[in-house]
Amino acid sequence: MNTEDVDMVNHPPHYTSTKYEVIDILEEFFKDDPLLWQCGKYLLRCKGKGNLEQDLSKMIWYAKRRMEREDINDSET
């Protein structure tokens, strides 16, 4: 594939390398939860971007932030 044919804005390869596009999965499962959206984004594309450790570390960062939010909500009730 010619690099000029790759649409890095609308359909980057690390989002479209499988049967389902990442954006469609994220909108279906996490539309009301931006932190889980980020977790899903980093997990779903981690093998296609060339830096598995970095993307998984980012996913963990967002997951921890989401868990911290849950702890705050639990203590307020």
C-alpha atoms as one frame of an Amber mdcrd trajectory, in Angstrom:
protein
   0.000   0.000   0.000   1.302   3.413  -0.963   1.746   5.722   2.037  -0.227
   8.364   0.149  -3.235   5.999   0.214  -3.222   5.761   4.025  -5.738   8.083
   5.675  -4.100   8.772   9.048  -6.860  11.219  10.043 -10.090   9.387   9.257
  -9.065   5.719   9.136  -5.554   5.126  10.510  -4.297   1.541  10.157  -3.976
   1.052  13.931  -7.731   1.715  14.206  -8.859  -0.296  11.199  -6.682  -3.408
  11.272  -9.541  -5.683  12.349 -13.097  -6.445  11.291 -14.459  -3.606  13.459
 -13.165  -0.059  13.552 -12.068   1.036  17.020 -14.319   4.118  17.052 -17.406
   1.951  16.522 -16.516  -0.272  19.484 -15.771   2.691  21.741 -19.030   4.443
  20.866 -20.998   1.258  21.533 -19.456   0.364  24.889 -18.119   3.572  26.478
 -20.065   6.521  25.064 -20.820   7.900  28.539 -17.480   7.151  30.202 -14.479
   9.025  28.790 -11.919   7.310  31.008 -13.035   3.837  29.985 -13.159   5.106
  26.397  -9.455   5.898  26.712  -8.724   2.475  28.241 -10.488   0.805  25.350
  -8.736   2.972  22.783  -5.268   2.159  24.059  -6.034  -1.534  24.496  -7.652
  -2.015  21.100  -4.856  -0.368  19.146  -1.824  -1.315  21.257  -0.554  -4.032
  18.928  -0.763  -1.868  15.820   1.146   1.255  16.803   4.595  -0.171  17.446
   4.952   0.581  21.152   2.992  -2.047  23.073   4.464  -1.188  26.471   3.670
   2.522  26.132   0.072   1.977  25.047  -0.582  -0.591  27.783   0.947   1.767
  30.348  -1.385   4.529  29.162  -4.326   2.154  29.394  -3.366   1.307  32.982
  -3.027   5.011  33.830  -6.577   5.690  32.632  -7.894   2.565  34.393  -6.353
   3.667  37.695  -7.842   7.127  37.291 -11.248   5.552  36.643 -10.909   3.350
  39.739  -9.971   6.403  41.822 -13.144   8.147  40.642 -15.166   5.115  41.737
 -13.565   5.236  45.194 -14.556   8.910  45.555 -18.141   8.148  44.565 -18.329
   5.194  46.979 -17.143   7.280  49.956 -19.719  10.001  49.283 -22.728   7.700
  49.543
